[in-house]
């Protein structure tokens, strides 16, 4: 079976799938916005920030199987740096991420018939928000529609975020995308799922979020892979000199990730024995967070290698998310020897062997988080042992397994048609 894959920006799980398809000679073509070779000489001529962005656009795909449509995505990357932020405003900006997704979706749809004729493609594999026109055309051509849903279905997400806005109204400004999605965007999401023959999800939490009318669809659950490298030292001298239990939160700094609950939990504990390190992108001015809990150490976003280095200097990773698909950062933290304190809504319940690799706590439960953190304060040696067990457990999740599981099940489904 030959498969056409489309994703506007690419990421680690897209590359893992492409690698498996390419190795098995099942990739018909990969459509994206921009793609570069990380060894291209001209990259060295670009500003560091833009160069870093472009080097993430490399894919394990031979040139003859790669097709790009860079215009709108290039505008999305460049215009905000030149001061034209309205151009990328959520949904309404002409170079917004929404328009980038829809532009590539239309482009892929326009190429499907030719691609089917030339390569004998039997299926298209597209991602949430970028699949509607592709799937509509694929249905007319008799192609199998494979839909990758990386986060909980929008109806569940919208309900959870509305509940959070009512529960912690002061944190509502940090809830981010999804809360303000237009009715048209939500209709597109629903239509994409309706057209899908197979749905690929990264966790049981996402699978369980699907609406009842979609339960008859074939669903493939394939957890993400973990980093395999172990950083030997921490890269933060301040943290090295601090003997308190170092608890790391990493992610977008909002209540979707449960940061408000974590702040409440840490405030219940003795600050002489615990320090909270918060790494991530601000969703509000820094003073907003300081006004709610002034005792945290702020670590701005940084390159992936430095993220792992920071993790290696901490003791415990805590992510009490309200809504995720499967947060990659959990397995990154485990790979550096950190046990977890997470909610089921992170999509990582399978990562927690209770009391051995970490603890699972209910959503919206600062008291439960505080109890587990206090246990960690009182059992530092046990925490170190759990960290090693977490590292070993995370190593069982590889990107090769991720790609293999998806492709093997796709072949099984296709053979049974």
N, C-alpha and C positions, 0 to 999 in steps of 0.2 A: 504494500500500500504506500503510495506517494502522498505526502502531506504538504500543503502550503501553510506557512506560519506567518503571522503578522503581529508586530508589536511596535508602537511608535518610538519608544525610548530604549528598550532593552534593560535587562537587569540580570541578576545572578541566576534566577530560576529559568528565565528565557534562554540564557546561554547553556544551561545544563540540558534542557530539552533539545536545543539545536545540536549540541554535541552528540547526543545519543542518536538523533535522526540522521545526522551526517555520517556517523560511523556505520550505521546499518543501511546506508544508501536509501533512506526513506524520505529524505527532504526533497521536495519538489522545488520550492523557492522560499526565501525569507524576505519579507517586505518590512522595511523600517524607515525612519526618517533620515538619520545620519549614521554612517559607519566609517571608521578609520582604522588604519593599521597603527598600532601603538609605536611602531618603529619608524614611522614616517618622519623624514628629516624636517619638514616644514612645521611640525608641531612645536619644535624648539623655538620657533620665531614668535610664538603666541604668548600673551600674558599668562602667568601661572594658573590663575583661576580658570580661564577659558580652556587652557591646555588640559587641566585636570578633568574638566567636564567632557572634553572630546575623547580622552583616552579611555573613558568608560564606555565608549561606543565602539568597542571592538568585539567581534563575534567569531565563534569557531565555525565559519562557513566559507566555503570556497567562493571566489569572486563570481563565477558564472551562475551561482545560485543565490546571489544577493542583489536586491533591487532597492533603491533608496528614493526618498522624496523629501529633500532637506529644507526646502524654502521656508515653510511656516515654523518648523522647529528651530531653525537658525534664528529667525526673528524672535521667537520666544526666549531664546537664550541671550541674545544680544541687546534687545531693546530696553529691558529693565536696567542694564548696566549703563545705558546712555540716558537714563532718566525718564524713559517712556513706559512707566509702570501701568498706565491704563490699558496699554495694548495687550497685556496679559491678564487682565482682571478676570476672575472666575466667571466662566461661561460667556460673558459679554465682550471681552477683549478679542479683537480679530486674531491675535496670536496666543490666545489662552490655551491651556493644555487641552481643554475640551475641544477646541477647534482643530488642534493638531491631531487628536485622535480621530475626529470625524473626517478630516481631510484624507488621512491615510486610509481610513475605512472605505471611503468612496473610490480612492485610487485602486485599492486592491480589488474591489468589486468590478471595476472596469477592466481588470486584467484576467479575471478568473477563466473566462471562456477560452482565451488564447492559451493560458497556462494548462488548462485541462487537455486541450488538443495537442499541445507540444510535449508534455511530460506524462500524460495519462494520470494526473493527480486525481485521487479519490476522495480527499478530505481537506477541509480548511480548519486551521487551529487559530482562534482569535481570542482576545482578552476583553474583559468587561470595559464598556464604554467605547470600544473600537471594533465592534463586531456586527452591528445591525445591517448595514448595506451589504457587507460581505456575505452574511448568512442569507439574506434575501436572494441575492444572486445565486449563491451556492444551491439553495433549494430548487431554483428553476433549472439548474444544471445537473441535479441529482447527486450533488456532493454531500458527504457526511459533514455535519457541523459540530465542531468540538469547541466548547466554551470554557475558558479558564477564568474562574471566579476566585480571586486571591483574598477577598475579605467577605465578611458576613453579608448576606443578601440585604439590599437597601431597606426593605421594610423593617427588618429587625434593627438595623443600624439607626434608622430614623427614630424608631420608638425608644431605643436606649438613650439616644442623645437628647430627645425631648424630656425624658425622665431625669436625666442629669441636669439639664437646664433648670428644671423645677426644683430638684433636690439641692443643688448648689448653684443658685443663680449668679453669684459673684464670679463663678468659674465659666459661665456660659460663653464669654468672649474667647475662650481658649479651645472651644470644641471643634473648630476648624471645619473643613469640607464635609459635605453630606447634609449638614443642618440646613444650609441655604440652597441646596440643589433645586432647580426649577422643576415644575410639573413635567415639562417636555423631556428633561434629562431622565427623570424617573420612569417615564413611559418608555424611553429608549432602552433602559436597563431591563424592564419587564419584557419588552419585545425580544431582546437578545436571548433571554433565558427561554422564552417560549419557542424560539426557532432552534435552540440547541438540541442536538441528538444525544450528546455526551457532555457531562459537566465535570471538570477537573478542579478539585479543591485541595488546599494544603492541610486541612485539619477536620476533625469531627465536628468542631464548633461551627465551621462554615457549612458543612453538610447539613447539620441540624437546623441551620437558619433558613434553608430553602423552603419556599411556600408549599403547602400541601398539594397544590395542583402539579408541582414538579416532581413529586416523589416517584413517579413512574419512570423518570429518566435514568439512564445509566450514569452513575456517579463514581468517579475514580478519586480516591483519597491518597495523596502522595505527599508526605512531610518533606520539608526543605532539608538541605544538607547542612552540615556544620563545618566551620573552618578546621583544618587539620594541623595548623601551626600552633605551637605553644610559645608565648613570649616569656622569656626567662626573667625579665625584670620589669618593674614599674617605671614609667617615665615622668613621674611627678614627685619631686623632692619633698614638697609639702606633705603629701600623703605618706611618703615613706617614713617621715619623722613622727607621724601621728599614730599613737598606740590604741586609739579608740577603734571599735568595730566600724569598718568602712563599708557603708551600704551604697551601692550604685543604682541609680535610675538612669536609663538611657532611652531617649526617644523624644518625639515632639512634646514640648512642655505644656501639656494641656490635660484636661480632665478626661478626655477620651482614653488616655493612658493611665488614668487614676492618680495623677500627681497630687490632686487635692486631698485624696484619702491618705496618701503616703505622708504628706505634710502633717496631717492630723495625727497619724500614728506615731511619727517620730517625736512630736511635741509631748506625747504621753510618757516619754522615756527620759532618762538622765543624760543630758547632753555631755556630761563628762566622760561617758562611756560609749557614745555612738556619734558618728558623723555621717551625714547624708551628702553624697556627691551626685549632682544633677548634671547630666550631659545631654544637650539637645538643642533644637531650634526654638527660639522664643516665639510664643504665640501672643504675647502681650509685653509691654515694657518690663524690664527687669525689676523695677520697683514694685510692680504688681505682685510678683512672687515674694519679694522681701517683706512686703506688708503682711503676707500671710504666714511666712516662716522665714526668719532672718538668719537661721543657723546653718543653712546649706552652703556647700561649696559649689560654685557654678563652673562648669567646664564646657566651653563652647564646642560646637561641632568641629570635627577634624577628620583628616584622612583615615581610611580604614585601619592601616597599620598602627596609627597612634591611638585609635579607639581600643584595639586589642591591648596595647601597652597600658592604657589607663585601667582597663579591666583587670589586668594582671596585678595591679597595685591595690585592688579592693578585696573585700572578704565575702560579700553576699550581693546577689543581684535581686532587686525587687521591682516587679512590674505588675501593679494591680489594675490592669487595663479593664475598661468597660467594653471596648469593642476593638477587635483585631480580626485578622485572618489566621496568620501564624507569624508572630513577631520574630524575625530572623535574629534579632539582638539577643534573644534568650540563649540560643545555641552558641552564639559568639561568646557570651559570658561563660557558659559552661565549658567551652573549649579552653578558657583561661583559668579553670579551676574554681569557679564560683558556683555555689549551690543557689537554687532559685527560691524565691517567694513570689508566687504568681497566682492569678485567678484563672478559672477555666476559660474565660473569655479571651485569653491570649491565644487560644488555639494550641497550647502546649501542655495539656494535661498528661499526655503520654511521656513527657520529659521528666515528670516528677514521680519518683519512687519515694513515697512519703517517708520522711525521716532519714532517707538515704541520699537522695540527690537534691532534696529541697522540700518545700511545703506548698500545698495548694490551699488557698484561702478563698472564701466567697467574695464576689464582687461587692463593692460598697461596704467594706467591713474594716474600718481603721482599727477597731479594737482587736480584731483577729490578727491583723498585720503587726500591731504592737506586741501582741503575745509572742508571735514567732520571732520577732526581732529581739525581744527580751531573752528568749531561750538562746538565741545565738550569742548574745552578750555573755550569758552565764555558762556557755559551753564552747569556748573558742577553739579548743583542740578538736572537738567533735565537728565543728564547722569546717576546719581544715581537712578532715577526713572526708566529709561530705563533698567538699570541693573536688577532691581527687576522684571520687565516685561519679560526680557529675561530669567531669572531663571524660572519663571512660564511657559513660552512657551516651554522651553527645557524639562521640567518635563512631557510634553505630549508625549514625545518620550521615550518609554521604550524598554528594550531588549525583554521583553515578547511579546510586540506588534510586534517587528521585526520578531521574530520566528513564531508567530501565523500567520502573514500576508503571509509569504512564504509558510508555510505548508498548510494553508487553500486554497491558490490558486493552489498549486500543486495537492491537492486532487480534486479540481474542474476540472483541466485540465485532470487528469488521469481518472476521471469518465466520461468525454466526449469523450474519445478515442474510 
